[in-house]
């Protein structure tokens, strides 16, 4: 069974794109994060995006780590740790242990596929990859609802040692309970060790 450890994350703010520095510091505390066959996956720390490219941390900010139930002890050294993520300090609290919750729609902040730069290419590839997993669902691109990019798909980037990887936020709807949990367990696309393709239940209307 796949479980989720939810670590409260306290601090002021972080760079919005902090996946790689977070991966580096997590690997320093728990080296198994860096292993090619690692059973551990994480999602970038949650917060409120600000216009200056920062992520403001609040009372509900957290770090999510997914792992098999027999691997929980691997991630427990993170509890109480002070992490230097880029130019910011984050302190993790004691995690809550949760089971994955099936939902008819799940969403990932960022999914990446090779040779899928345009929204049309991306959705075509997403449908193909879902079919390969045996997951039946309808992929959709969440759009910006305000600001200069209102009406455009939410295009995301993650920077790795000077290389910029692009992708999109992805919502997958019309899922059965089994397929919903399966997609949360396995993820979708590339760079899953950096938090890409990490799905969580979507709020009504997406988010």
Secondary structure, DSSP 8 states (H G I E B T S, - for coil): -EEEEEEEEESSEEES--HHHHHHHHHHH-GGGGSTT---EEE----EE-TTSEEE--TT-EEEEEEEGGGHHHHGGGTT-EEEETTEEEEE---EEEE----S-EEEEEE--TT--SHHHHHHHHHHHHHHHT---EEE--B--SSTTTTSB-EEEEEETTEEEEEEEEEEES--HHHHHHHHHH--SS-GGGTTT-EEE--TT--
